[in-house]
């Protein structure tokens, strides 16, 4: 079945001399079948995009069901064939061309059309397009298309053996993780996390993971447009490159019109030009008066103004113009944000700064690392899931997302949403923590990968930086001794691939007279861009330059000494377990504690097992290290509290160091997840928020108050940070209140007040001796502090709590005598759509530490929902927490019996 894609126009411009039709694009979405190469059994494929695991799920089960990551491994050992029949549009004239275009094949494949071998593919990140006009049959005859996808497991092993036969190696052979993994991920240009790792399953996918289209046209197709933004005192400039695609070996003619009613009084016309197939690019500049433009800002600093701009191309073969009814018109509708962005690497007393400056304004980057929304690439572009994840990041006051190099170049939906939400994108290329063998064929494929993806992404206002690999330079430096005589060859190949080739190919989106964005940067972590030279860094993790990755799982994550004073932390984090309801969704009817414990153990892929997590819990919390299997609910709760505490501690510390640009960014590992497992995610696979996410909405807030203990002089260092932008400089006055509480009394015993003034994007600090906040003869084990920042209207703009001792050492805590009441809608008096919003009223008599709410009934727990706060410390007699469900089609009858509640108090008595 063909689906005809129509393109929305903003304007209609009548050009009689170029009377023609649009390029026609038919998407081959349905009518496909799948079979194993050596079998006659056919499986129906619901639609394209598709993957083999997805297509076989109805017959063999979902890959992510309990145990299926191992039970279904046989699928990756087989060769599979997708096939379909289709009719061709009966309109091919003398000047018509038709392409068969595969926008993404995963991964090693042979393509057959009507019995003829059309081509072979070896890179899932590359678009393959074939001219098929000479091969197609016209209606009523059918065209037979077959795509034979070879076993990724067999192909990776075979290529590794071929390399070894030549006397070479490309370490590492296998991922460093416990449990079931497969090897040689660097042998194939496919999503590297497919081979398994410390937090993700083996999922050696195969399939047509992006659309398959037929394209009818006369001379060329407009594939992508790169719009680089620059400005001077009077004008903004859209420096444009329109990338055309044609299989023709002859020259052709092109004219392009730019429509932008909000920016231009008249359409901008690029007059007819002759282009060659070898250099099918139109370059031009559109100048716009500054008064017509509103700036695009990152989240928290201003609005995300985007302007619709339509690029309409006409391409034809004769200088006099196209034949009547020829398909010459090809369009791209982009939404353009006007902003400037720089990466500032100035010399200072200890090295070089490393911070982003947007529209001339230095910005502390707060965000997270993003992994594909699903472990199967064909399911990773689900728009609802991506919207939920990125909207969640925006609501948590994040302003940067790093697309990690073990995953994908994300979908157009992802980058468009990032533009809309003000989330700057740090984009890794898809190379991670391994050496990559190079030969002429591989190098050509990887260069094409760089070019195609750069051209597609470059216009986005959100794109801040491209980095060519993740942790490879660090991997080479750390293992140089182990590589022995191979070390120099591996380093030379690394420099040839990433510096000599991929960085060079990325010049296609750079400019000679200005920099539309920083970079590219070679690796992460690294010494940055300026300090990267011809040789590898001696220490890519130097805190004085560039960016670092921090994982100190043997040290107390709540100790400030665990975190170097680095310039930019592009990875750091702590692990935890998803909530119980997420696990139970995998177990079906067998929800016994034994089955749950077995599943949790099986999905722990960290090579150190649960030891790092249990160690972190033990540093601070009263949880028994042994026999977590007997206390699974407690283990989940303690793991999430520990993750939230350590992540907050790190972010607070990094933000307190932003003065004089000492530390200017921190990206949590990781935002989201690809399955239900013990991982570092803030949001679990089903979209449920862990406690760290709820806390992040406060500790990432633009205005925040931070309290850090200085052990050397027994004082509390309080930092007030304001991270925003105002068109005119202003000074805001605030009052700081430090309230001292005893654990056995809900009312504060002592209050210290201070006044402070802050300008935009400024920071101020004050030091409070700890003994000044103690109460009478009570020791610090008996007290805690609530620290409030209020504005001139006496409104709380930031709140924090300080616990002077590890939680397990608290003395005097009491049962809070917590009571919970749920107030919701009356289903008998309302109609659809239902506002399924509830007020959860919590009353206490004594302070309650880390109040944790969780839906316990699967009918409600399995629906996407959000609490207004969770994991909080309650010091008021009554607290209202709001619970909202996305579902508005059914009226939900939620009661207090459906909500479980825990506090740390119950484990301290």
N, C-alpha and C positions, 0 to 999 in steps of 0.2 A: 504494500500500500504506500502511496506517495502522499506526503504532506507538503503543501505549497506554502512557502514562507513569504509573507508580504512585508514590505518595508514601509514604515510610517513616514510621511513627508511633512515637513514644516511649511514649506512653500511650494508652489508650482510655478516654474519659470518656463514660459513658452519660447522656444527657439526654433522658428520654422526651418532654418537651414539644417537643423540637426534633429529632425522629426524621427523618433525611434522609440523602442520599447525597453523596459527594464530587463536586466539580466534575470533569468528565471532560475530559482533554486528549489529543487524538489528534495525533500528529506526522506530517505528510505527508513521509515520507522518500524513498520510492521510487515508481517508476512515472512519472517525469518524462522528458520529451524536450526537445530544444533544436534550434532551427533559426534560420537567418538570416531576417530579415523578408521578403526578396525571393526566398526559395528554398523549394523543397519538400523538400530533403534534411533528414532528421531524424537527430539524434545522440542516442543513449541517454545519459541522465544516471544515473550510478551511485547517487547519493544526494544528498539535501539535508542540510546546506549544500553549495553548489556555486558554482562560478564558470565563466564561459565558457572561460577559458584551461584550467582544470582539466578541464572536460567535453570539450574538443577535443584534449587532450594525446595520446590514443591515436592520433588521426588525423593530427595535425599536429606532434606533438612537444612536449616540456616547454618551457615558457617560459624556464626557466633553463639549458637546454642551450646550448652554445656558439653564439652568433650569433642565437639565437631572440628575444632581447629586441628585436631590430631586424626579423628576418625575419617575426615574427608580429604586427607592429604593425597590420597590416590588420584584425585582429580588433577593435581598439579603434575602428576607423572605421565599424563596422557596427552596426546595430540587431539585437538578438537576442530571441527569444521562447522562454521556458520555458512548457511546458504539461503538464497532467496531468488525468486523470479520477479522480474519487473518489466513494465512496458516503457518504451522510450517515447518522449513527446514527438509527434509527427510534424516537425517544423524545421528540421535541419536543412538550411539552404546552402548555397555556394559559399556564403561568408559566415557560416555558423560553426561554432565549436561546442563540444560538450566534454565536461570533465566529470570523472568519478573521483570524489574527494573523501578521504578518510581523515577525519579531524583528530583521531586518536585510536591507535591499535595497540593493544597490550598483549605481547610485545613482538616476538619473533614470528613472522607470518609470511605466507605466500598467498597471493591474490590471483584468482582465476576468473576470467570473464568469457563466457561462451567457449570454454575449453582452452582458451589462450592464457598463458602465464602473463599477467599484467605487470607484476612487480613483487618485490620482497621488502619487508619492513624489519627494522631492528631497534626502533627507538619509540617508546610510547609517548614521548614528549614532542614528537614531530608530526606535522600535518603532511600527509602524502596525497598528492593529486596527480591523476593520470588522464591524459587526453584519450578518449575512447570513441570518438566519432567514427573511426574506421572499423571498429569492432562491433558496434551495436546493431541490433536488428529492430526493424520498425514494426509497429502494430499491424496485424494482430499477432505477430510473432513475439515470443517472450525472450528476455535476456536472462541467462543463468549466471549468477554471481556466487562464487565460493571463496571463503577466506579460511585458509588452513592455518591454525595457530598452534605452533609447536610447544611442547612441554617446557615451561620455564626452568623446571628443576633439571631436566636432562640437558637443556641448552647451556645452562650456567656451568654444570659439571663438565660438559664436553669442551667448552671454551677454556676452562681452567686447565684441563688436561692438555689441550693444544699448546697453551702457553708454557706449561711445564716441560713439554716435549722439546721446546725451543731453548730450554735452559733458563727461562725467566720465571719470575713469580710476581704476584700482585697481592701482598698481604692487606688485611688479615683474611685468612681462609673462612673463618666463621664468626658470627656475632658473639660478643661477650655477654652471655646471659645463661641462666640456668634453665633446665627444662628442654623442651623440644624446639630446636632451631635448625635452619638449613644454611648452607654455606655459599660462598662465591657471589655475594650480592653485587660486587663491583664488576662482574663479567657482563652484566646486562644493563641496558639503559631503560630500566623500569623503576618504579617507585621502590626506593631502597629499603623502606621499612617492611616491605612485603616478605622479607626473609626472616622476620622476627627480631626481637630485641628485649631489652630489660623491662619494657612496659607494654609491649604489644605482641600480638600473636603472629605466628607464621601464617601468611595468607597469600600464597603465590598465585595471584590472580591472572586470568587470561580473558581476553574479550575485546569487543568493539566498545571501548569505554567512553567514546565521544561520538557525535553524529556522523552518519554517512550520507553524503549528498550528491545529487546530480546537478550540474551547473551548466546552463545553456547561455552562450554569450557569443559576441562577434570577434572581439580582439583581446580583451583583458578584463580582469575582475579587480575591483578595489578590495584588497584584503584588510589592510590596517592603515591607520593614520596616526603618526606621532605628532603631538602638539606640545612643543616645548615653550614654556612661558618665560618671558623676559620683560623688564620695564625700564623706562628712563623717567625723566622729570615730568614728561607730558603724556606719554602713551604707554600702554601695554602692547606687547607684540606676541602674537601667536606664530611661532616659527614652525611651519608645518612640513611634514614629509608624508606624502601619500604613496603607500607601497602597493604596486600593482602586480598581478600575477598573470602570466601568459605562458602557454607551452609553445607558442609560435616562434619560429626562428627568424621571422621577418619583422621589420620595424612597423610601427603603427602610430596612430595619432590619438591625442587625448586632450580633452578640455575638462576643467573642473570648476564647479561653482560652489561657493561657501554661503550658506544661509544661516544667519544668526540675528533674528529680529530684535533681541534685547541688547545687542552689541553694535549692530551695523544698521544704518539707515537704508542701505541698498545691498543686495547680494554682492559678494566679492567674486570676480571672475578671473580664473587663470586661463589665458587665451590658449588657443590650439598650439600644441607642441608635438614634435615628432620624438618618439621614444624607441629605444631598442629593447629587445627581450632580455638582454643581458643587464640592462640598467633601467628597469621599469619603475622609476621613482620620480614623482613630481615634487619639487621643492619650491616653497613660496612663503611669504610673510604677510600676515594680516595685522594692521596697526589699528588700535582701538584707543580712543581718548580715555584718560584715567577716570574722568568723571562718570563714564558709563559703567565702570566696573566696581563691584563690591568684592572684598577679599574673601578668600577661602581660608578658614582657620582650623587648626586641630581642635579636637574635643576639649572644651573647657576654656577656650581662649576667644571664641567668637563663633559666628554662624558659618555653616558649610554651604556657601552660595555656589551653585552649579548652573552653568548656562548651556542650554541645548544648542548644539552646532551641527548642522547637517552638511556633509561633504557629498556632493553629487557629481559623479564622473561620467563622461561620455568617451568611449574609446572605439575606434574604427580604423579601417585599413587604408582608406583612400583620403587624400588631402582634401578632396571636395566634400567629404562627409559620408555618412553611412547610407546604405540602401534603406528604402522605406521599410519599416517594420523590423529592421535588424535590432537585435538585443544588445544595445550599447550602454544602457544606463545602469550604473552600479553605485550604491550609496552606503554611507556609514553615518549613523547618528551617535554622536558623542556628547557627554555632559562634562563640560570643562570648568575646572576651578582655577582661579587666578591666585597664585601664591608664589613666593620665592622660597627656596630652601637651601641651606648651606650646612656643611659639616665643618665646624671650627676646630682646627688643630693648631692653636697658638702655643709657642714656647712659654713655659713658666719655670718657676724655681725647681720643679721636680720632674719635668718632662714636657708633655704636650697635653693641652686640653682635648676633650673629645665630646663635643655637644652640638646639637642641632639648633639652627637659628632659622625660624620661619617668619617670613615677612619682616626680617630685621630684628626679631624678638627671640632671645634665648629661651629655650623651653626644656624643662626637665621631663624626660620621657618616662612615662609610667605605663606599663602594659604587660603583655604576656606572649608566650610562644604558642603558635597555632599549629596543630597537626591536622591532617585530613579529617573531615567530619565522619568518615567511615573508612575502615581498613580495606574495603573493596573500592577501587577508584571510580567505577561506574556509578556508585551510590554517594560519592563524596560531594557532588554538586547539588544536592537537594536544597532547594532555595529556602524552605521553611527552617531546616536545621541551621543553615549558614546564617540566616537572619536572626534566629534565636541566639546563636553564639556571639555574633558581632554586636547585636543590640545589647546583650548582656555585658559585653566588654565596655561599651559606651556608658551604660548605666552605672558601671563600677568605676567611672571616672578615668578609664584608661584612654591614652591618646596614641599608643603605638602597638602594633601587632607584628610579631616576627613570624614569617612563614618559613618554617624550619626546613633545612635541606634534605632531610630524609623522606620528605613527603612529595608534594606536587607543586607545579605551577597551578595556582587555584583557578577556579572558574571565573568568567566575566562577572557573574553575579557577586562573587566574593569582593572583587575590587570595586565594583560599583557601590556596594553597600559600605565598604570602607570609606569611599569618597563621601557618601551621604552622612555617615556617622562621625566623620572627623578623626578616623583612625589611620595614622600614618603607617605605611607598610615597609618593614625591613624585609626584603625578599632575598632569601638564599636561593641559589641555583641548586638543582637536585643532585648534589654530590656530597657524600658525608663519610667522614672518619674511615677512609680507606684509600689505598692507592688505586689508580685506574690505568690499565694497560692502554697503550696508544699505538695505533698503526694508521695508515692513510685512510682506510675505510671508517674506522672508529672516529678518527679526528674530524672527518667531514661530517659525520652524523652529529657529533657534539657541537660543532660550529653552527650547523643548521638549527639545532635545538636552541642555542643561545640567540640567534638572530630572530627566529620566529616568535619566541616568547617575549623577547625585548620589544619587538615591534607591536605586539598585542597589548602589552602592559604600560608602555611608556607614557601615554597621554594622561594617565590617572593622576589627579591631584594628590592622592594618598601615597603614591610611590615615592618613598624617601631615599632608599638605598638598595642597590643590588650587590650581593656578596657572592662570589663565585663558588664557595664551598663552605661546609660546616666541619670544623675541627680537623681538617686534613693536615694543615701545617703543624698544629700541635701534635697530632699523631706521629708525623714524621720526626719531629724534634725529640719527642719522648722516647721513641723506639729506635733511634739512630744506631745505638750500640747493638741492639738485637738484630738489626738488618745486616750488619757486617759489611761484606764487600758489595752488597746490593744497595747500600745506602745512597751512594752517589748517583747511581742510575735512577733510583726511585725519585730522588730529589730533582734530578734533571728532567725527568718525565713530568713531574709535577709542575715545574716552572714552564715547560714547553706547553703543557695543556692549559693551565689556568692563566698564566701571565702572557705567554706568547700567542695564544690562540683565542681563548674565551674572552679575555679582557679586550683583545683587539676587535673581536666581532661585536662587542657591546658598543663600540664606537658608532655603530649605526644609529644610535639614539643620543649621541653626544653632539655638541656643537663646538666650532672652533673659537667663536668670539664670546661665548658665555657658557656657564654650566647650568643646565636645567635642573640638575639634582647632583648630590655628591656621588663620588665613586666612578667606576666600581671599586669595591674593596675586595681583596684577594681571598681572605679567609676570616673566619671567626672562631675562636678569639684571635686577635692579632694586635700589632702595634699601631693599627690604624692605616690610613692611606698614605699620609705624608712620610712616615718612617719606614714603610715597606720598600725594601730595596731588591736588588738582584738576588741576594742570598736570603735564606730562611732566617727568621729571627732566632736569636739564642733562647729567648724566653717569650713566646707569644702571650703568656699570661702575666706579663709585667703590669702591675697596677698603675704605673706612671704614664702609660700610653694606651690608646685604643680601647678595646673592650676585653672583658674576661668572662669566663664561665666558672661559677663557684659551686662545688659540691663537696662539702666537708662533713660527711655523714658520721665520722668518728668523733667529732667534737660537738659540744653542746650548741645547738642552733640558736639558743637564746643568749649566748655569750657574744658580746661585741667583738671580742678578739678573733672570732671565727670568720670575720669578714674583712678582707684587706680594703684599704682606702683606694678603691679602683675608680677609674674615670667613668666607666660605663659597664654595667653588669648585664650582659645580654642573655644569660641563663643563670638561674639559681632557683632552688625550690626544695620542698619537702613532700614526702609521700603520705598517703592516707588511703583508707578503704571507702568505697561508695556505701551509701546507706543500705540497710537491710532490704528494703523493698526492691532495689535495683538488682540485688543478687537473686531474690526469690522469683523474679520474672523469668529467670533462666532455668529454674528447677522444675517448673510445671507442678505436678501433683506431689512430688517427693520433696517436701520442704523440711525434712528432718535436720536437726543440728549436725548430724554426722555428714549428710550430703552437702550441706552448706559449707562445713569446714573443709571437706575434700575439694570442693570447687575453689574455695579461696586459696588453698595450698597449690592447686594445679595452675592457678592463674598468677601466682607470684613468680615472675621471671627474673627478678633481680638476682644476680649471681651470689649476693650475700644473703639472700632470703629475707626474712623478717627482722634480722638482727639490727640493721640500722634504724628501722622504725621503732622497734621495741626499746632500743637504747635511747632514742630521743624522747620517747614517752617517759622512760625511767628517770631521765635527768630532772624532770619537772613535776610529773604527775604521779598520783598514788595508784599505779596499776601494777599488778603482779606480772613479772616477766614470763613465768612459766604458764603453760596450759591455757593459752589464749583461746584454744578450741572450746574450752568449757565456758567461756565468757565472751561470745562473739559480739553481742550487742555492746558490751562495755569496750571491747577492742575497737570496734568501729567508732564509737563515741570518742574514746581517748585518742585515736589516730587523727581524727578530724580536728579535735581541739589542739593537739600538738602541731599539726600542719598550720593551722590558723595562727597560733602564737608565734611560731618561728618565722613565718612569712611576714607577719606584721612587724616583728622585731627587725628583720632585715630591711624592709622598706622604710621604716622609721629611721633607722640608722643612715641609710643611703640618702634620704631626703634631708636629714640634718646636716649632711656634708656638702650640700650644693653651693654653699657660699664660695665665692671666688672660682666657681666652676670646677671644684675639686671632684665631685661626683655628679653626673648629669643624666643618669638614666638607669632604670632597673626593669628588666623584663622577666616576669615569673615563668618558670617552667612548671606546668604548662596550662594553657587555658582549658582545653577540652580533651576528650578521650575517644579511642577507637573501639573499646570494648569495656565490659564491666570487669575490673581487675584492681589490685592494689597498685596505684600509680600516683603521679605527682599532679594530677589534674585539679583544677578549681571547679569544673563542671563535669559531671559524670556522663557516660555514654548516652543515657536517656535524657540528658538535658537538665538533670536535677542539680541544684546548687549545693556544694559542700560548704561547711562553715567558713572556710577561707574566703569563699566568694562573698558571703554576707559581710564578713569583716572588711573585705577589700573596699566595699562601697564607702566605708568610713576612712580607712587608713590611706586611701588614694584620693580623698576629697581635695579639691583645689585649695581650700583653707583648712589647715590641720594644726593640732597642737600635739607635740611629741614629748614624751617623758622618758629619758634614758638615765640609768644609774651610773654614776662615776665612782667606782669602787675605791680608787686611789685616794680620794679626798672625802668619801662618804657624803656625796651630795647628789641632788637630782638636777640634771641638765634639761631644762625645758626649752624646746624650740617651737616657735610659731612660724609657720611657713604659709605664704600667700603666693599662689601660682596662677596668674591670670593676666589679662591685657586690657588696658583702658586707653581710649584714644587720647584722652587728656590725663596727665599725671594726677593722681589723687592720693590722699592720706586717709586711711581708715583707722579709727580708734577702737580698741578692744579692751575688755577687762578679763583678766585671768583669775579664776577662783579654784583654789586647791582645797578640797574638802577631805578631812580625815574621818574615816569610819572604823569602828570596831566590828569584827565579824559577828558579834552577838547583839548588834543593835542596828536597826534600819535607819536611824537618824544620825546625821554627821555630828561629830564631837568638836570639830575645830575647822575654821575656815581662814585661809590666807588669801588676800586679794592683791593683785598687781594690775597696773594699767600699762598698755603698750600701744604704739602706733606703727602701722605698716603701710608702706607704699605698694603699688602693684609689683608683682613678681619679686618680692623681697623676703627676707628672712631675718628673724631676730631671736636672740637667745638670752636666757637668764638662768642663774644657778641658785638653787635652794638647798641649804644644808638639810640633810635628812632628819637630823634631830629636831629641827624646827617644826616638822609636821607630825612628830610623834605626840601621843596624847598621854599626859600625866606619866604614870609609871609603867605604861604598857609597852611591851617590847614590839619591835617591828614585825614579828611573827603574828601579832594580834591585830594589826591594822592593814588597811588598804586605802588608796587615794582615788578619789574621783576628781578629774581635772577638767574644768569647763572653760571654753572661750566664748564670751558673749559680746555682741555688738552694742552700739549705743542705744538700741531699742530694747536691750536686755533679752535679746533672742539668742539661744544657744546656736553657735555656728560650728562648733567642734567640741567633741567630748572624748576623753581618754580615761583609762584606768591604769593605775600603777600598783603592782604587787611587790612589796620589798623583798620577799623571799620566794623560793620555789614553792609552787602550789602545795606540794606534798608536805611542806614544813609549816603550813598555816596552823595556828593555834586558836581555839575558841569558836570555831565555826559551829553553827547550829542547823537543825532541820528548819528550812524556811517555811514549812507548813504551807506549801504551795497549793493553790486551788486554781482550776482552769474552767472557764465558761466560754461557750461558743455562741455567737449571735450572728444569724444570717438572714437570708431572704425567706419570705413566706411563699412557698411554691403554689399555694392555693390561690394567691391573689396576683400572680405575675404571669407573663407569657414570654415566649421566645422572641428575640434572643435574651437569654437569662444573664443577669449580672451576678455571676457566682463569686461573690466577694463576702468574706466573713471577718468578723472581729473576734479575735481570741483574747479574752480578758484574763490576765494572770494576776492573782493576788498572793501576797506573801506577808509574813510577819517578821522575817529576818532576812538579811542579805542573801541573795541566791546567785551563785557563781556559775557562769556559762550555761544558761538555760537553753536547752536544746529541744526543739520541737520537730516531730516527724509524724507524718501520716502513716498509720499502721494498717488500715483497711486497703487491700489491693484495688478496690473499686475507685478509691480516691488517690491513693499513692501513685498509681500508674498513669494518672493524668498530669500533664505539665502544670505546675503550680509554683507560686512564689510567696514566701513569707516576707513581710516588710523588714523583719530583723530576725536573727537567730544566733544562738551561741552567746547571748548577751549576759552581762551582769546587771541584776535588778536591785536597785536601792530605793525604789518607791513602792508604796503599798499596793498600787494597782498599775499594771502596764497593759496597754492595748497593742496587740500585734495583729496586723492585717494579713489575711490569707486570700490570694486571688488565684482563680483557675482560668486557663485559656478557654476551656470548653464553655460555649454559650448556647449550645443546642439542647442541653439537658439541665433541668433544675436539680441541683445537688442538695441533698438533705444531710449535711454534715453536723455531727454532734461531738461533744467532748470525748466520747468513747472511741472516736476514730483518730484521735491525736495522742501519741505517746510523748512523754516529757521526761527529760533527765536533767539533773543538775550535778555539779561537782560535789555539792554538799553531801549527797547520799553516799559518796565513796570516802568521805573524810570523817564520818561519825563512828 
